[in-house]
């Protein structure tokens, strides 16, 4: 009986000893893992996430980017509906009439959608800067009242009044009407910045 117990203990402990060793991680392992970072997969995967921007009436809109470009979608959670927020081709035609021709329906540079008096509105640009009524399909130039030009590395707020950007590893926000800037964070550091590719983000 004592011999059987010792033999059983030997069989139990053997695989535990074998599992105690750790495998060395090589440079090839890191290279294979790097292939799955968002900057390497974002062009291969579409519709994986939704960033809802809520409207005052309880609906929300979001951008849907695919191989053919970007669509603006609007969702009514109460009514269980999802559809294009507006006719992209029609608003592009209106914008090209007003601007002289520079906009593509699949790449409309809308800063965001808002509700004003029941109408869906948007600020569009660059090139130029236009205010559009997406319900009545009318646009007019607002270049004379525009704030500072928007960089491609800035993110425009849904109401198109502010732009967020990165400076010295911290997040900043700029009022597009006045140009005033203010820091949202202050403790960012190299390799530990806010909104950077440290965490696999695509915008830095």
N, C-alpha and C positions, 0 to 999 in steps of 0.2 A: 504493500500500500504506500509506504514511504517512497519507494522507487518510482511508482506511478505518478505521485504528486510532483516529484522532482522532474520527471520527464515532461509532464504537462507544463510546468513553469518554464522549461527550456524552450518548448515550442512557442509559447506565448511571447517570450521576451525576444526571440530571434528576429521577427519582423520589425519590432520596435527599434532594435539596434540598427537594422538596415535602413530605416526611415530617418535616422538621426542625422545623416549627412545632408548637406545642402548643395544644390546645383549652382555652379558659378554662372552669373549672368554675363554674357559676352556683348561686344559691340554689335554683332549681328542681331542679337535679341533686341537691342535698343533701336536699331534701324527698322526692324520689322514692326515694332510697336509704334514708331513714328508715323508709319503709313496710315494709322488709324486716328491721328489727330485731326481736329475739325478742319484745319486749313488744307488737308489732303483729301478729305472725304466730302466736303461741302459741295463740290462740283458734281458729285456722284449721287447724292441723296437729296430728294426734293420733298417738301411737304412734311418733314419730320417733326416740325414744331410750329406753334402759333403764338404770336405775341399780340394779345388782344389790346386794342385801344378803345376804351369805352366812350360812348356818346351819352348825352344827357337823357335820351329817351329809353335807355336800357339796352340798346343794341351795341354791338362793337364791330370794329373793322380791323382788318389785318392785311399785310402784304403776303401774297403767295408767289414765290419765285420758282420758276421751272426752266426747262431748256429753252422755251420760247420767249422768256422775258418775265415781267412782273405784272400780276393782276392784283387789284384792290378788291377785296371781298368784304361783304357785310353780313353779319349774323344776327338774327333775332332769336335769342334763347327762349323767350316766351312763346313765340310762334313756331319754333323748331324749323326755321328756314335759314338757308345760306345761299347767297347769290352774289354776282358781281355788283359792286357798289354803284357802278354807272357804266355807260357805254363808252369803253375806252377809245374805240375808233372814232366815235362822234366827237368826243372832247378833244382828241388830237387834231381833228379837222378844224375845229373852232380855234384852237391855239395856233395852228399853222396859218389860218386866215389873219389872225390878229398880229402874229409875230413875223409873218413873211416866210414861214416854213422852216422848222427846226426840230419838231417833236415827233417821236414815234409812239404809237399806241401801246407797244409792249415795253416801253422804257420811259414812262411818264415820271418826271422828277417832282412828285408831289411831296410837300413837306408834311402833310397830315390832313385829316378830314375833321371838320367840325360842323355842328348844327347851328344855324343862325336863322331864327324866325321860321323854323321848320324846314329850311332848305339845307342841303348838304353842300358845304363850301370847302375850298382847298386853295392853298397858295402853291403856285407852280413856278419852278425855275431852279437854277439857271438852265439854259441861257435866258437872260431877261428875268423879269419877275412879274407874275400875273396872278390876279385873284379870279377864281372861277366859281361860278354857281353850277354845281354838278347836277342839280335838279332841273334847272332851266336851260342848261348847256350854253352858258354865256361866259365870256372871259374878258377882262380888261387889264391893261398894263398898270402896274402899281410901282413901276421902277422909280418914279419920282419920290415915293415915300418909303422906299426899301431901306432896311438897315444895312450893315456891313455885308459884303459878299460872303457866301457860305463855302467853306472848304469841303472837299470830298471826304475828309477825315472827320468831319463833324456830323453829329446825329441831331436832326431837327425834332423838336417836341411835337406832339400831335396837334397842338394849336398853332404851330408854325411861328411861335413868338420867341422861342429860345433855341439855342444850339449847344449841345454838350460836346466836349472835346477833352483831350488828354494833354497835360503840360507837366513836365518834370515828374512823370510817373503818378500824377494825381488827376482827379476828375474836376473839370471846370465847367461852368455854364455861362453862356453869353446871351444877353438880351439883344435880340435882333433889331429891336426898334431904337435902342439908345446906344448899343455897343458896350454897355457896362458888363464887366466880367467878375465872377466870384468863384472861389474855390469851394468844392463840395467835400473834398478830402485834403488832408495835409500830411499824412504819414506814409505816403507812397515812397518807395525806394527802388533802386535798380534791381531788377530780377524779382521784385515784389511790388510791382505797380498795379494800379487799378485799371480795369478794362483793357488789359494787354494780353498777348499770346501766352503769358505764363500759364494760364489755365486752358489753353487751347482755343481762345477766342480768335476770331478772324479779323477784328478791327483793333488797331493799335496806334 
